[in-house]
Amino acid sequence: MTPYPPSLEQYWMDCARRLSPAAPFAEAAAQLESTVQRLSDLFTKERPDRFEPYIESAAEALAYGLFFFPQSFIKTQWAFQECCGPAGWRLPNDRPLKILDLGAGTGATGFAVGSAIAQQSPTQPFKVWALDHSTESLRHTDSIAQKFRTPLWPQGRWTVVPGDLMSGLDRFHDAWDIILVGSTLNELMADAAPEAVFRWIENLVSRLAPDGLLLILEPALHLCAERLEILRDAISAAQTARILGPCLHTEPCPLLRKGEVWCHEVRRWTPPSSLVVVNRRMAHQIPFLKFCFLALTPQPAASLSPGTMDRGRLVAPISEQKGKVCTWSCAADGQLYPCEIQTRNLTRTRVKELVHTERGERVHWLTPRLLGDPLTLRAEELEINGSSCPTPPLTP
């Protein structure tokens, strides 16, 4: 995964400094705190039935750019890299790529994917159409795209498209290689019934190339995650598309059936210093990024063989209890298992590594067996996406 580019951080810092040209950055950041907090409350607490445009002023764009832009960038990279890695989707390399960033805002989702493509396939040409209703947001998207084209995405091109996110799709007719829906579904269809959400996503899938990718990212709120779980089950039942992630199976979602927890990722990262400065008096939990996602492709599965319990995704953190470490796994066989590894044969360093493993990781349980009633999966060890060492590594 490519880190958050320092040049993007510097861009937003330079924009903020124009608020107080002769003052330190911290003073300009302080002027944006109330706007950041208002946006944060809107995204996580208020949840209106209908989202009105919220990046309409320069201050709102700067608040978003400094605080939310880097978080969206890294969340997108995690999900996209999983699609291109363990989920098995392959970046088409026989043509220039066409990418639609739907609800692009200030462009973080599209820039994250563009940066990842530039790292994976440096000679791969691609073009991104950034569609959004906010002209203030798109002004920054266009500025960033042009300013950092050479160092960050030399083969990439951006076109900003102001317009309505629903009717705006009708102006495009060719098939897309990638469609990105970053923190947009919950706002665009805040009060929509599940059937309407399914039909809208089905429409997006129909606009993909046969080997294309639809990547939906949402906040890690119960409401948003449950909506994705319902959507995921409808897609699986209708066989509208193949699910790349987060699921390793096509069975009904066991978390939705259980109704007690919801599927989301929790990832550690190192926030940029500018974000730390903006947050210094608000004290949000910025070292942890939380999000949920759904990745789809029209491409049929290479194999329809049933999954097994030894492969799964962690849907809870790993905790140390007396003589064992414990968690929950949504397994490739479609079942939800409480899981444990006894610690008597593990070093303390290894136990700490296991506890450090993050919610949302794809795992491989080694030598698993079921025991007890209710059934618990007990394994000798686990691998993270084929590696016995979790990432990121422990800090001293």
Secondary structure, DSSP 8 states (H G I E B T S, - for coil): -----HHHHHHHHHHHHTTSTTS-HHHHHHHHHHHHHHHHHIIIII--SS------SHHHHHHIIIIIHHHHHHHHHHHHHHHHTTT------SS-EEEEEET-TTSHHHHHHHHHHHHH-TT--EEEEEEES-HHHHHHHHHHHHHTHHHH-TTEEEEEEES-TTGGGGG--S-EEEEEEES-HHHHTTT--HHHHHHHHHHHHHTEEEEEEEEEEEES-HHHHHHHHHHHHHHHHHT-SEEEES-SS-S--HHHHH-S----EEEE----HHHHHHHTTT---TTEEEEEEEEEESS--S------TTEEEE-S--EEETTEEEEEEEETTS-EEEEEEESTTS-HHHHHHHHH--TT-EEEEES-EEETTTTEEEESEEEETTBSS-SS----
